[in-house]
Amino acid sequence: MIVRALVHDLMDRSRISAVRGDVEFVRLPGQLAGADVALVDLSRVDLALVPSVTRCLGFASHLDRTTIEAARAIGIEAMPRSEFFRRLPLLLGEAG
């Protein structure tokens, strides 16, 4: 299974890598294409640029309800940052 992440913060990258060591970190939204699962820091990307992938999981500040709702409207499984990192082992476990 190919898991790619568009996450720039080094601490967030470390937390993701601790759950799954084979995540490929990318710098541009277009590089998520072809992934089975994409992980996206929604606060740092234009949602219109996120390509459609089999499963896209995104996070943003719990205060940024507008971004979370906009992401959900286009099919991204979006959630507050704290929930994302709390649930990440389960979310990636479900993905295979």
Order of alpha helices (4+ residues) and beta strands (2+ residues): beta-alpha-beta-beta-beta-alpha-beta-alpha
